Amino acid sequence: MTPEPNPAAPLDPLDRRIVAALQIDGRASWRRIATALGEPERKVARRGLRLIGSGAVVVRGLVVRGETVILRMNCRPGAVRDTAVATARRADTIFSYVLAGAADCVAELQCPPGELGRLMLDEVPALPGLVEQQVSPVLRYFRTVHEWSPGLLDDDEVAALGGTATRPVDGVEVPDVEIAPDEHAILRALAEDGRRTHDELAAVAGVSVATARRRVESLTRQGVVSIRAAVEPALLGLPVEALLWIRTRPDEVEEVGRLLVESPLVRYAAVVMGEHQLLVDVTQPSKQDLHAFLTEAPWVRRAEAVQSHLVVEAWKRSGVPAPGVSPAPVARERP
C-alpha cells in the first residue's frame, strides 16, 4: 500500500523562526540560534528538539553526486502516485512532486557525468506506471530548494547565524574534489542526520574530533555537501505551492531569474534546457496570492509564456523522503 503525506498544521511564529534558523545553518547550536533570535536558550532547545523529534523538520546533508536534470512524467490513470513514490525512493532524487496540470509528476535527479543516457534510456523507463518522460538538464541555478529560506528572519538575525541576506548563485558543476575514506564515512553519517555532533562523526569515521570538525567545514565549503533543514512549506503558513515553466527571450533569462528570486517565497529557480528556459517553485499563503504573483509581479512583464502546475503532493524535498517512503536498494558505490 502506498503511503500518504501527512497533512500539515501551521507552526506558531517562534517555531517558524527556529525552522528558518535551521534553514540558514542546519548544524547551528541551540545557543547560537537562541542568541540570534533573542530568545531563551532552554526555550529554543526544547522547541527545536520537539520539531526534529516529531519529524516536522528534518536536518540532513545533501551530498552532491552529479549534475542535475529535471524529469517530467506522464503516467497511466491511477498510477501517478506510484510513479512519484518510486521516483522519491531513488537515492539520486532531490525532489519528487505530484502535480495538477499537463504533467503528472516532476522530479529533480542527480546524474553523474556521462550517465545521462543510462538514466534516460534504462532507468527512468523502468519506473512503474510511466507513459511519457521528458528530461531537461539544468544549466544554471538562481536558487536551489536546499538554499531556500522564506524570509522570516531579518538581515541581522541571518548574519548572526552565519548566512547572508542574499544567497549566492549556484553553478551545476560537480565539485572536483577527491574524497578520502574517512570523508565518505562522514558524508554518509550527515546524509542520515545533519546534526550529528563532531564527537559522533569522529567515532563513525575513526578520526579525532578536531579532524572531524575540519572535514565537515571543508566538505561544506567546497560544496560537496549542504546541511540544511527540510520542511513542508505549509508548516510555515505557505500551503499553496506551484511549479512554473517560464519562456522568455534568451537575452531576458538572467533578468527574469534575478527578479524571480527577489521574492523569498520562490523556493527554487533554475535555467533548464527545453521550450521553457526557467523552472520555478513558488509557495504562497493562498491561491489569491499565487494569482497576484503570476499576474502582477515585476518578472511577469518580461515573460512570453508561463505554464503553471499546482503541487498536489510532495514525496521528497531536499533529498528527504516523505514519511513512509523507504529508500530503494542501491548498488555498492564505485571506488
GUPABA-137329 format. One record per residue (C-alpha): residue in three letters; x, y, z. Coordinates in steps of 0.5 Angstrom, whole numbers. Each point is the difference from the previous one (the first is absolute). Example, Ala and Ser with C-alpha at 12.3 -4.5 7.8 and 13.67 -1.06 7.14 Angstrom:
REM GUPABA-137329
<pt><residu>ALA</residu><u>25</u><v>-9</v><w>16</w></pt>
<pt><residu>SER</residu><u>2</u><v>7</v><w>-2</w></pt>
//
This chain:
REM GUPABA-137329
<pt><residu>MET</residu><u>0</u><v>0</v><w>0</w></pt>
<pt><residu>THR</residu><u>3</u><v>7</v><w>-2</w></pt>
<pt><residu>PRO</residu><u>1</u><v>5</v><w>6</w></pt>
<pt><residu>GLU</residu><u>-4</u><v>6</v><w>0</w></pt>
<pt><residu>PRO</residu><u>4</u><v>7</v><w>2</w></pt>
<pt><residu>ASN</residu><u>-3</u><v>3</v><w>7</w></pt>
<pt><residu>PRO</residu><u>-4</u><v>6</v><w>0</w></pt>
<pt><residu>ALA</residu><u>4</u><v>6</v><w>3</w></pt>
<pt><residu>ALA</residu><u>-3</u><v>5</v><w>5</w></pt>
<pt><residu>PRO</residu><u>4</u><v>6</v><w>0</w></pt>
<pt><residu>LEU</residu><u>5</u><v>1</v><w>6</w></pt>
<pt><residu>ASP</residu><u>0</u><v>6</v><w>4</w></pt>
<pt><residu>PRO</residu><u>4</u><v>6</v><w>-1</w></pt>
<pt><residu>LEU</residu><u>6</u><v>-2</v><w>4</w></pt>
<pt><residu>ASP</residu><u>0</u><v>-7</v><w>-2</w></pt>
<pt><residu>ARG</residu><u>0</u><v>3</v><w>-7</w></pt>
<pt><residu>ARG</residu><u>6</u><v>5</v><w>1</w></pt>
<pt><residu>ILE</residu><u>4</u><v>-6</v><w>3</w></pt>
<pt><residu>VAL</residu><u>-1</u><v>-4</v><w>-6</w></pt>
<pt><residu>ALA</residu><u>2</u><v>6</v><w>-4</w></pt>
<pt><residu>ALA</residu><u>7</u><v>0</v><w>4</w></pt>
<pt><residu>LEU</residu><u>1</u><v>-7</v><w>-1</w></pt>
<pt><residu>GLN</residu><u>-1</u><v>1</v><w>-8</w></pt>
<pt><residu>ILE</residu><u>6</u><v>5</v><w>1</w></pt>
<pt><residu>ASP</residu><u>4</u><v>-5</v><w>3</w></pt>
<pt><residu>GLY</residu><u>-2</u><v>-7</v><w>2</w></pt>
<pt><residu>ARG</residu><u>5</u><v>-1</v><w>5</w></pt>
<pt><residu>ALA</residu><u>0</u><v>6</v><w>4</w></pt>
<pt><residu>SER</residu><u>-1</u><v>-1</v><w>7</w></pt>
<pt><residu>TRP</residu><u>-6</u><v>2</v><w>4</w></pt>
<pt><residu>ARG</residu><u>4</u><v>5</v><w>4</w></pt>
<pt><residu>ARG</residu><u>2</u><v>3</v><w>-7</w></pt>
<pt><residu>ILE</residu><u>-7</u><v>0</v><w>-2</w></pt>
<pt><residu>ALA</residu><u>-3</u><v>3</v><w>6</w></pt>
<pt><residu>THR</residu><u>5</u><v>6</v><w>0</w></pt>
<pt><residu>ALA</residu><u>-1</u><v>1</v><w>-7</w></pt>
<pt><residu>LEU</residu><u>-8</u><v>0</v><w>1</w></pt>
<pt><residu>GLY</residu><u>1</u><v>4</v><w>7</w></pt>
<pt><residu>GLU</residu><u>-4</u><v>-6</v><w>4</w></pt>
<pt><residu>PRO</residu><u>2</u><v>-4</v><w>6</w></pt>
<pt><residu>GLU</residu><u>5</u><v>-6</v><w>-2</w></pt>
<pt><residu>ARG</residu><u>-5</u><v>-5</v><w>4</w></pt>
<pt><residu>LYS</residu><u>-6</u><v>2</v><w>-3</w></pt>
<pt><residu>VAL</residu><u>3</u><v>0</v><w>-7</w></pt>
<pt><residu>ALA</residu><u>4</u><v>-7</v><w>1</w></pt>
<pt><residu>ARG</residu><u>-7</u><v>-3</v><w>3</w></pt>
<pt><residu>ARG</residu><u>-4</u><v>2</v><w>-6</w></pt>
<pt><residu>GLY</residu><u>6</u><v>-2</v><w>-5</w></pt>
<pt><residu>LEU</residu><u>0</u><v>-7</v><w>2</w></pt>
<pt><residu>ARG</residu><u>-7</u><v>0</v><w>0</w></pt>
<pt><residu>LEU</residu><u>0</u><v>2</v><w>-7</w></pt>
<pt><residu>ILE</residu><u>5</u><v>-5</v><w>-2</w></pt>
<pt><residu>GLY</residu><u>-3</u><v>-6</v><w>4</w></pt>
<pt><residu>SER</residu><u>-7</u><v>1</v><w>-3</w></pt>
<pt><residu>GLY</residu><u>3</u><v>0</v><w>-7</w></pt>
<pt><residu>ALA</residu><u>-3</u><v>6</v><w>-1</w></pt>
<pt><residu>VAL</residu><u>7</u><v>3</v><w>-2</w></pt>
<pt><residu>VAL</residu><u>6</u><v>-5</v><w>-3</w></pt>
<pt><residu>VAL</residu><u>7</u><v>2</v><w>0</w></pt>
<pt><residu>ARG</residu><u>4</u><v>-4</v><w>-5</w></pt>
<pt><residu>GLY</residu><u>6</u><v>1</v><w>-4</w></pt>
<pt><residu>LEU</residu><u>-1</u><v>0</v><w>-8</w></pt>
<pt><residu>VAL</residu><u>6</u><v>-2</v><w>-3</w></pt>
<pt><residu>VAL</residu><u>2</u><v>2</v><w>-7</w></pt>
<pt><residu>ARG</residu><u>1</u><v>-6</v><w>-4</w></pt>
<pt><residu>GLY</residu><u>-1</u><v>2</v><w>-7</w></pt>
<pt><residu>GLU</residu><u>-3</u><v>5</v><w>-5</w></pt>
<pt><residu>THR</residu><u>-8</u><v>2</v><w>1</w></pt>
<pt><residu>VAL</residu><u>-5</u><v>-2</v><w>-5</w></pt>
<pt><residu>ILE</residu><u>-8</u><v>2</v><w>0</w></pt>
<pt><residu>LEU</residu><u>-4</u><v>-6</v><w>-1</w></pt>
<pt><residu>ARG</residu><u>-8</u><v>1</v><w>-3</w></pt>
<pt><residu>MET</residu><u>-4</u><v>-6</v><w>0</w></pt>
<pt><residu>ASN</residu><u>-7</u><v>-2</v><w>-2</w></pt>
<pt><residu>CYS</residu><u>-3</u><v>-7</v><w>3</w></pt>
<pt><residu>ARG</residu><u>-5</u><v>-5</v><w>-1</w></pt>
<pt><residu>PRO</residu><u>-7</u><v>2</v><w>3</w></pt>
<pt><residu>GLY</residu><u>0</u><v>-2</v><w>7</w></pt>
<pt><residu>ALA</residu><u>8</u><v>-1</v><w>0</w></pt>
<pt><residu>VAL</residu><u>2</u><v>7</v><w>2</w></pt>
<pt><residu>ARG</residu><u>2</u><v>0</v><w>7</w></pt>
<pt><residu>ASP</residu><u>3</u><v>-7</v><w>-1</w></pt>
<pt><residu>THR</residu><u>5</u><v>3</v><w>-5</w></pt>
<pt><residu>ALA</residu><u>1</u><v>6</v><w>4</w></pt>
<pt><residu>VAL</residu><u>2</u><v>-4</v><w>6</w></pt>
<pt><residu>ALA</residu><u>4</u><v>-5</v><w>-4</w></pt>
<pt><residu>THR</residu><u>4</u><v>7</v><w>-2</w></pt>
<pt><residu>ALA</residu><u>1</u><v>2</v><w>7</w></pt>
<pt><residu>ARG</residu><u>3</u><v>-6</v><w>2</w></pt>
<pt><residu>ARG</residu><u>6</u><v>1</v><w>-4</w></pt>
<pt><residu>ALA</residu><u>6</u><v>2</v><w>3</w></pt>
<pt><residu>ASP</residu><u>1</u><v>5</v><w>-5</w></pt>
<pt><residu>THR</residu><u>-6</u><v>3</v><w>0</w></pt>
<pt><residu>ILE</residu><u>0</u><v>7</v><w>3</w></pt>
<pt><residu>PHE</residu><u>-8</u><v>2</v><w>0</w></pt>
<pt><residu>SER</residu><u>-6</u><v>-4</v><w>-3</w></pt>
<pt><residu>TYR</residu><u>-7</u><v>3</v><w>0</w></pt>
<pt><residu>VAL</residu><u>-7</u><v>-2</v><w>-3</w></pt>
<pt><residu>LEU</residu><u>-3</u><v>6</v><w>-4</w></pt>
<pt><residu>ALA</residu><u>-6</u><v>2</v><w>-2</w></pt>
<pt><residu>GLY</residu><u>1</u><v>2</v><w>-8</w></pt>
<pt><residu>ALA</residu><u>2</u><v>-2</v><w>-6</w></pt>
<pt><residu>ALA</residu><u>6</u><v>-4</v><w>3</w></pt>
<pt><residu>ASP</residu><u>-2</u><v>-5</v><w>6</w></pt>
<pt><residu>CYS</residu><u>7</u><v>0</v><w>3</w></pt>
<pt><residu>VAL</residu><u>6</u><v>3</v><w>0</w></pt>
<pt><residu>ALA</residu><u>7</u><v>-1</v><w>4</w></pt>
<pt><residu>GLU</residu><u>7</u><v>2</v><w>0</w></pt>
<pt><residu>LEU</residu><u>5</u><v>-5</v><w>0</w></pt>
<pt><residu>GLN</residu><u>8</u><v>0</v><w>0</w></pt>
<pt><residu>CYS</residu><u>3</u><v>-3</v><w>-5</w></pt>
<pt><residu>PRO</residu><u>8</u><v>-2</v><w>0</w></pt>
<pt><residu>PRO</residu><u>4</u><v>3</v><w>-6</w></pt>
<pt><residu>GLY</residu><u>-1</u><v>-5</v><w>-6</w></pt>
<pt><residu>GLU</residu><u>-6</u><v>-4</v><w>2</w></pt>
<pt><residu>LEU</residu><u>-6</u><v>4</v><w>-3</w></pt>
<pt><residu>GLY</residu><u>-1</u><v>-5</v><w>-5</w></pt>
<pt><residu>ARG</residu><u>-1</u><v>-5</v><w>5</w></pt>
<pt><residu>LEU</residu><u>-4</u><v>4</v><w>4</w></pt>
<pt><residu>MET</residu><u>-5</u><v>2</v><w>-6</w></pt>
<pt><residu>LEU</residu><u>0</u><v>-7</v><w>-3</w></pt>
<pt><residu>ASP</residu><u>1</u><v>-5</v><w>5</w></pt>
<pt><residu>GLU</residu><u>-2</u><v>2</v><w>7</w></pt>
<pt><residu>VAL</residu><u>-6</u><v>5</v><w>-1</w></pt>
<pt><residu>PRO</residu><u>-4</u><v>-4</v><w>-5</w></pt>
<pt><residu>ALA</residu><u>0</u><v>-6</v><w>6</w></pt>
<pt><residu>LEU</residu><u>-4</u><v>5</v><w>4</w></pt>
<pt><residu>PRO</residu><u>-7</u><v>-3</v><w>2</w></pt>
<pt><residu>GLY</residu><u>-6</u><v>3</v><w>-4</w></pt>
<pt><residu>LEU</residu><u>5</u><v>4</v><w>-4</w></pt>
<pt><residu>VAL</residu><u>-3</u><v>2</v><w>-7</w></pt>
<pt><residu>GLU</residu><u>4</u><v>6</v><w>-2</w></pt>
<pt><residu>GLN</residu><u>6</u><v>4</v><w>2</w></pt>
<pt><residu>GLN</residu><u>4</u><v>6</v><w>-1</w></pt>
<pt><residu>VAL</residu><u>7</u><v>1</v><w>2</w></pt>
<pt><residu>SER</residu><u>3</u><v>7</v><w>1</w></pt>
<pt><residu>PRO</residu><u>7</u><v>1</v><w>2</w></pt>
<pt><residu>VAL</residu><u>1</u><v>6</v><w>5</w></pt>
<pt><residu>LEU</residu><u>4</u><v>5</v><w>-3</w></pt>
<pt><residu>ARG</residu><u>1</u><v>5</v><w>6</w></pt>
<pt><residu>TYR</residu><u>-4</u><v>2</v><w>7</w></pt>
<pt><residu>PHE</residu><u>-2</u><v>6</v><w>2</w></pt>
<pt><residu>ARG</residu><u>-3</u><v>-3</v><w>7</w></pt>
<pt><residu>THR</residu><u>0</u><v>-8</v><w>2</w></pt>
<pt><residu>VAL</residu><u>-5</u><v>-3</v><w>4</w></pt>
<pt><residu>HIS</residu><u>5</u><v>-1</v><w>6</w></pt>
<pt><residu>GLU</residu><u>2</u><v>7</v><w>0</w></pt>
<pt><residu>TRP</residu><u>-7</u><v>3</v><w>1</w></pt>
<pt><residu>SER</residu><u>-2</u><v>4</v><w>6</w></pt>
<pt><residu>PRO</residu><u>-7</u><v>3</v><w>0</w></pt>
<pt><residu>GLY</residu><u>2</u><v>7</v><w>2</w></pt>
<pt><residu>LEU</residu><u>-2</u><v>-1</v><w>8</w></pt>
<pt><residu>LEU</residu><u>7</u><v>3</v><w>3</w></pt>
<pt><residu>ASP</residu><u>3</u><v>7</v><w>-1</w></pt>
<pt><residu>ASP</residu><u>7</u><v>1</v><w>-3</w></pt>
<pt><residu>ASP</residu><u>3</u><v>1</v><w>7</w></pt>
<pt><residu>GLU</residu><u>-3</u><v>-7</v><w>2</w></pt>
<pt><residu>VAL</residu><u>2</u><v>-3</v><w>-6</w></pt>
<pt><residu>ALA</residu><u>7</u><v>3</v><w>0</w></pt>
<pt><residu>ALA</residu><u>0</u><v>-3</v><w>8</w></pt>
<pt><residu>LEU</residu><u>-1</u><v>-7</v><w>-3</w></pt>
<pt><residu>GLY</residu><u>6</u><v>1</v><w>-5</w></pt>
<pt><residu>GLY</residu><u>-4</u><v>1</v><w>-6</w></pt>
<pt><residu>THR</residu><u>-2</u><v>5</v><w>-5</w></pt>
<pt><residu>ALA</residu><u>-6</u><v>4</v><w>-2</w></pt>
<pt><residu>THR</residu><u>1</u><v>-2</v><w>-7</w></pt>
<pt><residu>ARG</residu><u>2</u><v>-7</v><w>-2</w></pt>
<pt><residu>PRO</residu><u>6</u><v>-1</v><w>-5</w></pt>
<pt><residu>VAL</residu><u>-2</u><v>-2</v><w>-7</w></pt>
<pt><residu>ASP</residu><u>2</u><v>-8</v><w>-1</w></pt>
<pt><residu>GLY</residu><u>3</u><v>-3</v><w>-5</w></pt>
<pt><residu>VAL</residu><u>-2</u><v>-7</v><w>-2</w></pt>
<pt><residu>GLU</residu><u>7</u><v>-3</v><w>-1</w></pt>
<pt><residu>VAL</residu><u>2</u><v>-6</v><w>5</w></pt>
<pt><residu>PRO</residu><u>6</u><v>2</v><w>4</w></pt>
<pt><residu>ASP</residu><u>7</u><v>-2</v><w>-2</w></pt>
<pt><residu>VAL</residu><u>2</u><v>-3</v><w>7</w></pt>
<pt><residu>GLU</residu><u>3</u><v>-6</v><w>2</w></pt>
<pt><residu>ILE</residu><u>-4</u><v>-3</v><w>6</w></pt>
<pt><residu>ALA</residu><u>4</u><v>-4</v><w>5</w></pt>
<pt><residu>PRO</residu><u>-3</u><v>-7</v><w>3</w></pt>
<pt><residu>ASP</residu><u>-1</u><v>4</v><w>7</w></pt>
<pt><residu>GLU</residu><u>-4</u><v>6</v><w>-4</w></pt>
<pt><residu>HIS</residu><u>-4</u><v>-6</v><w>-3</w></pt>
<pt><residu>ALA</residu><u>-2</u><v>-2</v><w>7</w></pt>
<pt><residu>ILE</residu><u>-1</u><v>7</v><w>2</w></pt>
<pt><residu>LEU</residu><u>-5</u><v>1</v><w>-6</w></pt>
<pt><residu>ARG</residu><u>-4</u><v>-6</v><w>1</w></pt>
<pt><residu>ALA</residu><u>-1</u><v>2</v><w>7</w></pt>
<pt><residu>LEU</residu><u>-2</u><v>7</v><w>-2</w></pt>
<pt><residu>ALA</residu><u>-5</u><v>-3</v><w>-5</w></pt>
<pt><residu>GLU</residu><u>-3</u><v>-3</v><w>6</w></pt>
<pt><residu>ASP</residu><u>0</u><v>5</v><w>5</w></pt>
<pt><residu>GLY</residu><u>3</u><v>7</v><w>-2</w></pt>
<pt><residu>ARG</residu><u>0</u><v>2</v><w>8</w></pt>
<pt><residu>ARG</residu><u>5</u><v>-6</v><w>2</w></pt>
<pt><residu>THR</residu><u>5</u><v>3</v><w>4</w></pt>
<pt><residu>HIS</residu><u>7</u><v>0</v><w>-1</w></pt>
<pt><residu>ASP</residu><u>1</u><v>-5</v><w>5</w></pt>
<pt><residu>GLU</residu><u>-5</u><v>-5</v><w>-3</w></pt>
<pt><residu>LEU</residu><u>3</u><v>2</v><w>-7</w></pt>
<pt><residu>ALA</residu><u>7</u><v>-1</v><w>2</w></pt>
<pt><residu>ALA</residu><u>-2</u><v>-7</v><w>3</w></pt>
<pt><residu>VAL</residu><u>-3</u><v>-2</v><w>-6</w></pt>
<pt><residu>ALA</residu><u>6</u><v>2</v><w>-5</w></pt>
<pt><residu>GLY</residu><u>5</u><v>-2</v><w>5</w></pt>
<pt><residu>VAL</residu><u>4</u><v>6</v><w>1</w></pt>
<pt><residu>SER</residu><u>1</u><v>6</v><w>5</w></pt>
<pt><residu>VAL</residu><u>-6</u><v>5</v><w>2</w></pt>
<pt><residu>ALA</residu><u>5</u><v>5</v><w>-3</w></pt>
<pt><residu>THR</residu><u>1</u><v>-3</v><w>-6</w></pt>
<pt><residu>ALA</residu><u>-8</u><v>-2</v><w>-1</w></pt>
<pt><residu>ARG</residu><u>-1</u><v>8</v><w>1</w></pt>
<pt><residu>ARG</residu><u>5</u><v>2</v><w>-5</w></pt>
<pt><residu>ARG</residu><u>-3</u><v>-6</v><w>-5</w></pt>
<pt><residu>VAL</residu><u>-7</u><v>3</v><w>1</w></pt>
<pt><residu>GLU</residu><u>2</u><v>7</v><w>-1</w></pt>
<pt><residu>SER</residu><u>4</u><v>-2</v><w>-6</w></pt>
<pt><residu>LEU</residu><u>-5</u><v>-4</v><w>-4</w></pt>
<pt><residu>THR</residu><u>-6</u><v>5</v><w>1</w></pt>
<pt><residu>ARG</residu><u>5</u><v>6</v><w>-2</w></pt>
<pt><residu>GLN</residu><u>2</u><v>-4</v><w>-6</w></pt>
<pt><residu>GLY</residu><u>-8</u><v>-1</v><w>-2</w></pt>
<pt><residu>VAL</residu><u>1</u><v>-8</v><w>1</w></pt>
<pt><residu>VAL</residu><u>-6</u><v>0</v><w>5</w></pt>
<pt><residu>SER</residu><u>-5</u><v>5</v><w>2</w></pt>
<pt><residu>ILE</residu><u>-3</u><v>-1</v><w>7</w></pt>
<pt><residu>ARG</residu><u>-7</u><v>4</v><w>1</w></pt>
<pt><residu>ALA</residu><u>-7</u><v>-1</v><w>2</w></pt>
<pt><residu>ALA</residu><u>-5</u><v>-3</v><w>-4</w></pt>
<pt><residu>VAL</residu><u>-8</u><v>2</v><w>2</w></pt>
<pt><residu>GLU</residu><u>-6</u><v>0</v><w>-3</w></pt>
<pt><residu>PRO</residu><u>-2</u><v>7</v><w>-2</w></pt>
<pt><residu>ALA</residu><u>-7</u><v>-1</v><w>2</w></pt>
<pt><residu>LEU</residu><u>3</u><v>0</v><w>7</w></pt>
<pt><residu>LEU</residu><u>3</u><v>7</v><w>-1</w></pt>
<pt><residu>GLY</residu><u>-7</u><v>3</v><w>-2</w></pt>
<pt><residu>LEU</residu><u>1</u><v>-2</v><w>-7</w></pt>
<pt><residu>PRO</residu><u>-5</u><v>-5</v><w>-2</w></pt>
<pt><residu>VAL</residu><u>0</u><v>2</v><w>-8</w></pt>
<pt><residu>GLU</residu><u>6</u><v>-3</v><w>-4</w></pt>
<pt><residu>ALA</residu><u>0</u><v>0</v><w>-7</w></pt>
<pt><residu>LEU</residu><u>6</u><v>-1</v><w>-6</w></pt>
<pt><residu>LEU</residu><u>0</u><v>5</v><w>-5</w></pt>
<pt><residu>TRP</residu><u>3</u><v>-1</v><w>-7</w></pt>
<pt><residu>ILE</residu><u>2</u><v>6</v><w>-3</w></pt>
<pt><residu>ARG</residu><u>2</u><v>2</v><w>-7</w></pt>
<pt><residu>THR</residu><u>3</u><v>7</v><w>-1</w></pt>
<pt><residu>ARG</residu><u>5</u><v>3</v><w>-6</w></pt>
<pt><residu>PRO</residu><u>7</u><v>-3</v><w>1</w></pt>
<pt><residu>ASP</residu><u>3</u><v>7</v><w>2</w></pt>
<pt><residu>GLU</residu><u>-5</u><v>0</v><w>5</w></pt>
<pt><residu>VAL</residu><u>1</u><v>-6</v><w>4</w></pt>
<pt><residu>GLU</residu><u>5</u><v>3</v><w>5</w></pt>
<pt><residu>GLU</residu><u>-4</u><v>6</v><w>2</w></pt>
<pt><residu>VAL</residu><u>-6</u><v>-4</v><w>1</w></pt>
<pt><residu>GLY</residu><u>3</u><v>-5</v><w>4</w></pt>
<pt><residu>ARG</residu><u>3</u><v>6</v><w>4</w></pt>
<pt><residu>LEU</residu><u>-7</u><v>3</v><w>1</w></pt>
<pt><residu>LEU</residu><u>-3</u><v>-7</v><w>2</w></pt>
<pt><residu>VAL</residu><u>5</u><v>-1</v><w>6</w></pt>
<pt><residu>GLU</residu><u>-1</u><v>7</v><w>3</w></pt>
<pt><residu>SER</residu><u>-6</u><v>-4</v><w>3</w></pt>
<pt><residu>PRO</residu><u>1</u><v>-4</v><w>6</w></pt>
<pt><residu>LEU</residu><u>-6</u><v>-4</v><w>-2</w></pt>
<pt><residu>VAL</residu><u>4</u><v>-3</v><w>-6</w></pt>
<pt><residu>ARG</residu><u>3</u><v>-7</v><w>2</w></pt>
<pt><residu>TYR</residu><u>3</u><v>-1</v><w>-6</w></pt>
<pt><residu>ALA</residu><u>2</u><v>3</v><w>-7</w></pt>
<pt><residu>ALA</residu><u>5</u><v>-4</v><w>-5</w></pt>
<pt><residu>VAL</residu><u>1</u><v>1</v><w>-7</w></pt>
<pt><residu>VAL</residu><u>-1</u><v>-6</v><w>-4</w></pt>
<pt><residu>MET</residu><u>0</u><v>-3</v><w>-7</w></pt>
<pt><residu>GLY</residu><u>-6</u><v>0</v><w>-4</w></pt>
<pt><residu>GLU</residu><u>-6</u><v>4</v><w>-3</w></pt>
<pt><residu>HIS</residu><u>0</u><v>4</v><w>7</w></pt>
<pt><residu>GLN</residu><u>6</u><v>3</v><w>3</w></pt>
<pt><residu>LEU</residu><u>-2</u><v>0</v><w>7</w></pt>
<pt><residu>LEU</residu><u>-3</u><v>-4</v><w>5</w></pt>
<pt><residu>VAL</residu><u>-2</u><v>3</v><w>7</w></pt>
<pt><residu>ASP</residu><u>-3</u><v>-3</v><w>6</w></pt>
<pt><residu>VAL</residu><u>-4</u><v>5</v><w>4</w></pt>
<pt><residu>THR</residu><u>-4</u><v>0</v><w>6</w></pt>
<pt><residu>GLN</residu><u>-6</u><v>5</v><w>2</w></pt>
<pt><residu>PRO</residu><u>-4</u><v>1</v><w>6</w></pt>
<pt><residu>SER</residu><u>-7</u><v>-1</v><w>-4</w></pt>
<pt><residu>LYS</residu><u>-2</u><v>-1</v><w>-8</w></pt>
<pt><residu>GLN</residu><u>-1</u><v>7</v><w>0</w></pt>
<pt><residu>ASP</residu><u>7</u><v>2</v><w>2</w></pt>
<pt><residu>LEU</residu><u>2</u><v>-5</v><w>-5</w></pt>
<pt><residu>HIS</residu><u>-4</u><v>3</v><w>-6</w></pt>
<pt><residu>ALA</residu><u>3</u><v>7</v><w>2</w></pt>
<pt><residu>PHE</residu><u>7</u><v>-3</v><w>-1</w></pt>
<pt><residu>LEU</residu><u>-2</u><v>-3</v><w>-6</w></pt>
<pt><residu>THR</residu><u>-3</u><v>7</v><w>-3</w></pt>
<pt><residu>GLU</residu><u>3</u><v>6</v><w>4</w></pt>
<pt><residu>ALA</residu><u>7</u><v>-2</v><w>2</w></pt>
<pt><residu>PRO</residu><u>6</u><v>4</v><w>-4</w></pt>
<pt><residu>TRP</residu><u>2</u><v>-6</v><w>-3</w></pt>
<pt><residu>VAL</residu><u>-7</u><v>-1</v><w>-4</w></pt>
<pt><residu>ARG</residu><u>2</u><v>6</v><w>-5</w></pt>
<pt><residu>ARG</residu><u>6</u><v>-4</v><w>-3</w></pt>
<pt><residu>ALA</residu><u>-3</u><v>-7</v><w>0</w></pt>
<pt><residu>GLU</residu><u>-3</u><v>-2</v><w>-7</w></pt>
<pt><residu>ALA</residu><u>-4</u><v>-6</v><w>2</w></pt>
<pt><residu>VAL</residu><u>-1</u><v>-4</v><w>7</w></pt>
<pt><residu>GLN</residu><u>-2</u><v>-7</v><w>2</w></pt>
<pt><residu>SER</residu><u>-3</u><v>0</v><w>7</w></pt>
<pt><residu>HIS</residu><u>-1</u><v>-7</v><w>4</w></pt>
<pt><residu>LEU</residu><u>-2</u><v>-1</v><w>7</w></pt>
<pt><residu>VAL</residu><u>4</u><v>-4</v><w>4</w></pt>
<pt><residu>VAL</residu><u>-5</u><v>-5</v><w>3</w></pt>
<pt><residu>GLU</residu><u>4</u><v>-5</v><w>4</w></pt>
<pt><residu>ALA</residu><u>8</u><v>0</v><w>1</w></pt>
<pt><residu>TRP</residu><u>3</u><v>-6</v><w>1</w></pt>
<pt><residu>LYS</residu><u>7</u><v>2</v><w>1</w></pt>
<pt><residu>ARG</residu><u>3</u><v>7</v><w>2</w></pt>
<pt><residu>SER</residu><u>8</u><v>2</v><w>0</w></pt>
<pt><residu>GLY</residu><u>1</u><v>-8</v><w>0</w></pt>
<pt><residu>VAL</residu><u>-4</u><v>-1</v><w>6</w></pt>
<pt><residu>PRO</residu><u>-6</u><v>-5</v><w>-2</w></pt>
<pt><residu>ALA</residu><u>-7</u><v>1</v><w>3</w></pt>
<pt><residu>PRO</residu><u>-1</u><v>-5</v><w>6</w></pt>
<pt><residu>GLY</residu><u>-2</u><v>-7</v><w>-2</w></pt>
<pt><residu>VAL</residu><u>5</u><v>0</v><w>-6</w></pt>
<pt><residu>SER</residu><u>5</u><v>-5</v><w>0</w></pt>
<pt><residu>PRO</residu><u>6</u><v>1</v><w>-4</w></pt>
<pt><residu>ALA</residu><u>2</u><v>-4</v><w>-6</w></pt>
<pt><residu>PRO</residu><u>5</u><v>-5</v><w>1</w></pt>
<pt><residu>VAL</residu><u>7</u><v>3</v><w>-3</w></pt>
<pt><residu>ALA</residu><u>5</u><v>-4</v><w>-3</w></pt>
<pt><residu>ARG</residu><u>7</u><v>1</v><w>3</w></pt>
<pt><residu>GLU</residu><u>4</u><v>6</v><w>-1</w></pt>
<pt><residu>ARG</residu><u>5</u><v>0</v><w>-5</w></pt>
<pt><residu>PRO</residu><u>7</u><v>1</v><w>2</w></pt>
//
